């Protein structure tokens, strides 16, 4: 089963939920919608009793190049942009929380 959104692909194969960042033309840089889509995909996998493992990868030649600087650095500052950063950190923390025995750190 595969479900595609604008920036995150969700595929379930048996007990594996595969999440793929899908902006290969931008080296999977984080845009305004990716944090919410990633968070929703992680929540979906967490709610699925058949999904035992979440694998996060990036489409194309890069996993993720960080924030899309054309959006977050070059444009005038806006409250919406900073809200997106907070949502991204929350989405990452949700993903990190599902990895038992591993400690992930978000640097900002």
C-alpha positions as CSV (number, residue, x, y, z in Angstrom):
1,X,0.0,0.0,0.0
2,X,1.4,3.4,-1.0
3,X,0.1,6.8,-0.3
4,X,1.6,9.9,-1.7
5,X,1.4,13.5,-0.4
6,X,3.2,16.5,-1.8
7,X,6.5,16.0,0.1
8,X,6.2,12.6,2.0
9,X,5.6,9.2,0.6
10,X,4.0,6.5,2.8
11,X,4.4,2.9,1.9
12,X,3.5,-0.1,4.0
13,X,5.1,-3.5,3.3
14,X,4.1,-6.1,5.8
15,X,5.3,-4.8,9.2
16,X,7.4,-2.1,7.7
17,X,6.2,1.5,7.3
18,X,8.5,3.3,4.8
19,X,8.4,7.1,4.9
20,X,10.3,8.8,2.1
21,X,11.0,12.6,1.9
22,X,10.0,13.4,-1.7
23,X,11.6,16.6,-2.9
24,X,14.6,15.1,-4.8
25,X,14.9,18.2,-7.0
26,X,15.7,20.2,-3.9
27,X,17.7,17.4,-2.1
28,X,14.7,16.8,0.0
29,X,15.0,20.2,1.7
30,X,12.3,20.9,4.3
31,X,9.6,23.3,3.0
32,X,6.5,24.7,4.8
33,X,4.4,21.5,4.3
34,X,6.9,18.8,5.0
35,X,6.9,19.0,8.9
36,X,3.1,18.5,9.1
37,X,3.2,15.7,6.4
38,X,6.0,13.9,8.2
39,X,4.3,14.2,11.5
40,X,1.1,12.8,10.1
41,X,2.9,9.9,8.5
42,X,4.7,9.0,11.7
43,X,1.4,9.2,13.6
44,X,-0.3,7.0,11.0
45,X,2.5,4.4,11.4
46,X,2.3,4.6,15.2
47,X,-1.5,4.0,15.1
48,X,-1.1,0.9,12.9
49,X,-0.6,-2.1,15.1
50,X,0.7,-4.0,12.1
51,X,3.6,-1.5,11.5
52,X,6.5,-2.7,13.7
53,X,9.2,-0.6,12.1
54,X,9.4,2.8,10.5
55,X,12.1,3.5,7.9
56,X,12.7,7.1,7.0
57,X,14.6,7.8,3.8
58,X,15.0,10.4,1.1
59,X,14.2,10.2,-2.6
60,X,17.0,10.7,-5.0
61,X,20.6,11.3,-4.2
62,X,20.2,12.9,-0.7
63,X,18.4,12.1,2.5
64,X,17.7,15.7,3.5
65,X,19.7,18.9,3.0
66,X,18.0,20.7,5.9
67,X,15.8,23.7,5.6
68,X,15.1,25.0,2.1
69,X,17.1,28.2,2.3
70,X,15.1,29.7,-0.6
71,X,12.1,29.6,1.7
72,X,13.6,30.1,5.2
73,X,16.6,32.4,4.6
74,X,16.1,34.4,1.5
75,X,12.5,35.5,1.9
76,X,11.3,38.1,4.4
77,X,10.7,36.7,7.9
78,X,7.2,35.7,8.7
79,X,5.5,34.1,11.7
80,X,4.3,31.2,9.5
81,X,7.9,30.2,8.7
82,X,8.9,30.0,12.3
83,X,5.8,28.0,13.1
84,X,6.9,25.6,10.4
85,X,10.3,25.2,12.1
86,X,8.6,24.3,15.4
87,X,6.3,21.8,13.7
88,X,9.4,20.2,12.1
89,X,11.1,19.8,15.4
90,X,7.9,18.3,16.9
91,X,7.6,15.9,13.9
92,X,11.3,14.9,14.3
93,X,10.8,14.3,18.0
94,X,7.8,12.1,17.4
95,X,9.9,10.0,15.0
96,X,12.8,9.9,17.5
97,X,10.4,8.8,20.2
98,X,9.5,5.6,18.4
99,X,13.1,4.4,18.2
100,X,13.6,2.5,21.5
101,X,17.0,2.6,23.0
102,X,18.2,5.4,20.8
103,X,18.6,9.0,21.8
104,X,18.2,11.5,19.1
105,X,19.1,15.1,19.4
106,X,17.6,18.0,17.4
107,X,20.1,20.9,16.9
108,X,18.7,24.3,16.0
